Amino acid sequence: MLMIVLSPSLQSFPPAEAIRSSSNSDTTYLRFPNQIQTTNNRFSFRKSSLFHNAEECTGLQKFTSVCDPFLVHIAITLDVEYLRGSIAAVHSVLQHSLCPENVFFHFLVSETNLENLVRSTFPELKFKVYYFDPEIVRNLISTSVRQALEQPLNYARNYLADLLEPCVRRVIYLDSDLVLVDDVSKLWSTNLSLKTVGAPEYCHANFSKYFTQSFWSDKRFSGTFTGRKPCYFNTGVMVIDLVRWRRFGYTKKIERWMEIQKNDRIYELGSLPPFLLVFAGHVAPIEHRWNQHGLGGDNVRGSCRDLHPGPVSLLHWSGSGKPWLRLDSNRPCPLDSLWAPYDLYGPSP
């Protein structure tokens, strides 16, 4: 029997050209280009409960700056299609954090102004909104097996080191289709040693399937793994050392592989393979409990997945099925009931 224990309670473009971020003031937020219109009237979310630090929490007697060393930094995208999932993810982080007031969210957006919606849903949330210009990656994106994987915002994680303030030295990147059932500070404290990225690795997976035959048959490409023992890792949950990322210019390295893909078609998926090409074999391993992924299933209609053996700290509905869509259609998978308590969509009862 498996038991889930619930704990208490991304440099080829100059930054100014590539990114429209908030002003330098930590108390002001993004003002969007005039042509971008809000679509908040499409959404209705209930106001979240207020979450406060436990007595044993240290630091942050009064929040003054995003540079505060006691902050836990989390980056997540806000996309119209996945907004419901993003809100649920934030809610889950706060609910299971011993020190929720120490958590700072960095929201990456490219389509619409969602700041007011976030503020009304989480009145005391510490966050900042960053506009990621889709044109930065538009000419780098190749067709994929699923159209959803071709969305420019999927690639915003490649530019986190440019988007976030230089004082932010580490960040947890989270996808929008997951919830935490454990304290995020445990993930934050991961020892990356001399690695830039930390993530749960899956070395039993068939790594070769993530690249085409033309990739493996051409030593110019496959030779990148010489001397490495590459394993698959899911980029939906990563702890990133932004200092090392900036120092070694990993954004440019990822972009180079995307340029090669445009000409030589070396993979079929979206934003994942460039990460594997750059980091696989050089990843700080994190316990699998922090990414119980694949719960969305595959393209088979009605396909449901079970949890992997072992403890669970994070549930991830990666794959084609999303829990909010299945719940709304009255065709949920059994595990979708574990996502539902974090859903704030809809008017207050």
C-alpha positions in Angstrom: 0.0 0.0 0.0 1.3 3.5 -0.9 0.7 6.3 1.5 1.0 10.0 0.8 1.9 12.0 3.9 0.8 15.6 3.8 3.0 17.9 5.8 1.5 20.5 8.1 -0.4 23.1 7.6 16.5 30.5 -18.6 22.8 35.0 -24.0 22.4 35.7 -27.4 20.1 38.8 -26.9 21.1 41.7 -24.6 18.8 41.5 -21.6 17.2 44.8 -22.1 16.2 43.7 -25.6 15.2 40.2 -24.7 13.2 40.9 -21.6 10.7 43.4 -20.4 10.8 43.1 -16.7 9.5 45.0 -13.8 11.3 48.2 -12.7 14.2 48.0 -10.4 12.0 48.8 -7.4 11.0 45.7 -5.5 7.7 47.2 -4.5 6.4 47.9 -8.1 5.3 45.5 -10.8 5.4 45.1 -14.5 3.6 47.5 -16.8 2.8 45.7 -20.0 3.1 47.0 -23.6 -0.1 48.8 -24.6 -1.1 46.2 -27.1 -1.4 43.5 -24.5 -4.9 43.4 -23.1 -6.1 41.8 -19.9 -8.4 38.8 -20.1 -9.0 38.6 -16.4 -12.8 38.5 -17.0 -12.4 35.0 -18.3 -11.4 33.8 -14.9 -12.8 33.7 -11.5 -10.8 32.4 -8.5 -11.7 32.3 -4.9 -9.5 34.2 -2.4 -7.0 31.9 -0.8 -6.7 31.6 3.0 -3.9 33.6 4.5 -0.7 31.7 5.4 1.7 32.9 8.0 5.1 31.7 9.3 5.5 29.4 12.2 7.2 30.7 15.3 10.4 28.8 14.5 10.9 30.6 11.1 14.0 32.7 10.9 14.6 36.1 9.1 12.1 38.3 7.3 10.8 40.2 10.3 9.9 42.8 7.6 10.1 42.2 3.9 12.2 44.9 2.2 13.7 43.4 -1.0 13.7 40.5 -3.4 17.4 40.2 -2.5 16.6 39.2 1.1 18.8 36.1 1.8 16.1 34.3 3.7 13.8 34.1 0.7 12.9 30.9 -1.1 12.6 31.8 -4.8 10.2 29.9 -7.1 9.7 30.6 -10.8 6.5 29.5 -12.6 4.7 30.6 -15.8 1.3 32.2 -16.0 -0.3 31.1 -19.2 -4.0 31.5 -20.1 -4.4 27.8 -20.9 -2.7 26.6 -17.8 -3.6 29.4 -15.4 -5.8 27.2 -13.3 -3.0 24.8 -12.8 -0.5 27.6 -11.8 -2.8 29.0 -9.2 -3.3 25.5 -7.7 0.5 25.0 -7.7 1.0 28.3 -5.8 -1.7 27.3 -3.4 -0.1 24.0 -2.6 3.3 25.5 -2.0 1.8 27.9 0.6 -0.4 25.4 2.3 2.5 23.0 3.0 5.2 25.5 3.8 6.3 26.0 7.4 7.5 29.5 6.5 5.1 30.6 3.6 6.0 34.3 4.1 9.6 33.5 3.2 8.5 32.2 -0.3 8.9 34.7 -3.2 7.3 33.8 -6.6 8.7 35.0 -10.0 5.8 34.8 -12.5 6.8 34.6 -16.2 4.2 35.8 -18.6 4.0 36.6 -22.4 0.3 37.1 -23.3 -1.7 39.0 -20.7 -1.6 41.1 -17.6 -2.5 38.7 -14.8 -1.0 40.6 -11.9 -4.3 41.8 -10.5 -5.8 38.3 -10.6 -2.9 36.9 -8.6 -3.1 39.7 -6.1 -6.8 39.3 -5.5 -6.4 35.5 -5.1 -3.3 35.7 -2.8 -3.5 39.1 -1.1 -0.3 38.8 0.9 1.8 36.9 -1.7 5.3 38.1 -2.3 5.8 38.0 -6.1 7.0 39.8 -9.2 5.8 39.6 -12.8 8.2 39.4 -15.8 7.2 39.8 -19.4 8.9 37.3 -21.7 8.8 38.4 -25.3 7.7 35.4 -27.5 9.7 36.9 -30.4 13.0 36.0 -28.6 12.4 32.3 -29.3 9.9 32.4 -32.1 12.5 31.7 -34.8 14.2 29.1 -32.7 11.2 26.8 -32.0 10.8 23.7 -34.1 7.6 21.7 -34.7 7.0 19.1 -32.1 4.9 16.0 -31.5 2.4 18.1 -29.5 1.4 21.7 -30.4 1.3 22.6 -26.7 5.1 22.0 -26.6 5.7 24.7 -29.2 4.4 27.6 -27.1 7.1 30.3 -26.6 6.5 30.6 -22.9 7.7 26.9 -22.5 11.2 28.3 -23.3 11.1 31.2 -20.7 12.9 28.9 -18.2 16.0 29.1 -20.5 16.2 32.8 -19.7 15.7 32.8 -15.9 19.3 33.9 -15.3 18.6 37.1 -17.4 15.0 37.6 -16.2 15.6 37.5 -12.5 17.5 40.1 -10.6 21.3 39.4 -10.3 21.0 39.1 -6.5 18.8 36.0 -6.9 21.4 33.3 -6.8 19.2 30.2 -6.8 15.6 29.4 -8.0 13.3 26.5 -8.1 11.5 26.2 -11.4 8.1 24.5 -11.4 5.7 23.6 -14.1 2.1 24.7 -14.0 0.6 21.2 -13.8 1.8 20.0 -10.4 1.1 20.4 -6.7 3.4 20.0 -3.7 2.4 17.9 -0.7 5.5 18.7 1.3 7.5 21.7 2.5 9.2 23.4 -0.4 12.1 24.5 1.8 13.3 20.9 1.8 13.6 21.1 -2.0 15.2 24.5 -1.7 18.0 23.2 0.5 19.2 20.7 -2.1 23.0 20.4 -2.2 23.9 21.1 -5.8 27.6 20.7 -5.1 29.4 22.0 -8.2 26.4 21.3 -10.5 24.2 24.0 -12.1 21.0 22.1 -12.2 19.4 19.6 -9.7 16.5 17.4 -10.6 15.3 13.8 -10.1 17.0 11.6 -12.6 15.6 8.5 -14.3 18.5 6.4 -15.5 16.4 3.4 -16.3 14.6 5.3 -19.1 15.6 4.8 -22.7 17.6 7.9 -23.2 18.2 7.3 -26.9 14.5 7.8 -27.7 14.7 11.5 -26.9 16.8 12.1 -30.1 16.4 11.1 -33.7 18.5 8.4 -35.5 20.2 11.2 -37.5 21.4 12.6 -34.1 22.9 9.3 -33.0 24.5 8.5 -36.4 26.3 11.9 -36.6 29.3 12.1 -34.3 29.2 15.9 -34.5 26.0 15.7 -32.4 26.1 12.4 -30.4 29.7 13.2 -29.5 28.4 15.7 -27.0 27.7 12.9 -24.6 31.3 11.5 -24.8 32.6 11.0 -21.3 29.2 11.6 -19.8 26.6 9.2 -18.4 23.4 10.9 -19.5 20.1 10.2 -17.7 16.7 11.5 -18.5 15.3 14.2 -16.2 12.1 16.1 -16.3 12.5 19.9 -16.6 9.2 20.6 -14.9 11.0 20.5 -11.5 14.5 21.9 -11.2 16.7 23.6 -8.7 19.0 26.0 -10.6 22.2 27.7 -9.5 21.8 31.0 -11.3 25.3 32.2 -10.4 26.9 29.2 -12.3 24.3 29.5 -15.1 25.3 33.1 -15.7 29.0 32.4 -15.3 29.1 29.6 -17.9 26.5 31.1 -20.3 24.1 28.2 -20.5 21.3 30.1 -22.2 23.6 30.6 -25.3 24.5 26.9 -25.2 20.8 25.9 -25.2 20.0 28.3 -28.0 22.8 26.8 -30.1 21.2 23.4 -29.9 17.9 24.9 -30.9 19.5 26.4 -34.0 21.0 23.0 -34.9 17.6 21.5 -34.5 16.1 23.9 -37.0 18.5 22.6 -39.7 19.1 19.0 -38.8 16.0 17.8 -36.9 17.9 16.0 -34.1 14.8 15.6 -31.7 11.0 15.5 -31.8 10.0 17.0 -28.5 9.9 20.6 -27.4 12.0 22.4 -24.8 13.3 19.3 -23.0 16.0 17.9 -25.4 18.2 21.1 -25.4 18.3 20.8 -21.6 19.3 17.1 -21.9 22.0 18.0 -24.4 23.5 20.6 -22.1 23.0 19.1 -18.7 22.4 15.3 -18.8 25.2 13.6 -17.0 25.9 16.7 -15.1 22.8 16.9 -12.9 22.8 17.0 -9.1 20.4 14.1 -8.3 17.3 14.9 -6.2 15.0 12.3 -4.7 12.3 11.0 -6.9 9.7 12.0 -4.4 10.1 15.5 -5.7 8.7 14.7 -9.1 6.1 12.0 -9.3 5.6 12.8 -13.0 3.6 11.4 -15.9 0.3 11.6 -14.1 -1.3 13.3 -17.1 -1.0 10.1 -19.1 -0.4 9.7 -22.8 -2.5 10.4 -25.9 -4.8 7.5 -25.3 -8.2 8.9 -24.4 -9.0 8.1 -20.8 -5.5 6.9 -20.0 -4.7 7.1 -16.3 -1.4 6.6 -14.5 -0.5 5.3 -11.1 2.1 6.7 -8.7 5.6 5.4 -8.9 6.7 3.3 -5.8 8.0 5.3 -2.9 7.3 8.4 -0.9 5.6 11.5 -2.5 6.4 15.2 -2.0 5.3 16.5 -5.4 2.6 15.3 -7.8 3.1 16.2 -11.5 0.5 15.8 -14.2 3.0 15.9 -17.1 1.6 14.4 -20.2 -1.5 15.2 -22.3 -4.1 15.0 -19.6 -4.6 17.7 -17.1 -6.6 17.2 -13.9 -8.8 20.3 -14.2 -10.0 19.3 -17.7 -10.8 15.8 -16.6 -12.5 16.9 -13.5 -14.7 19.4 -15.4 -15.7 16.7 -18.0 -16.6 14.3 -15.2 -14.1 11.8 -16.4 -11.3 12.2 -13.8 -8.5 9.7 -13.2 -8.3 8.4 -9.6 -5.2 10.6 -8.8 -7.0 13.8 -9.9 -8.7 13.8 -6.6 -5.3 14.7 -5.0 -5.1 17.8 -7.1 -8.7 19.0 -6.5 -8.2 20.3 -2.9 -5.7 23.0 -4.2 -8.0 24.2 -7.0 -9.3 27.8 -6.4 -11.2 28.2 -9.6 -14.7 29.4 -9.4 -16.6 31.9 -7.2 -16.7 31.7 -3.5 -19.4 29.4 -2.1 
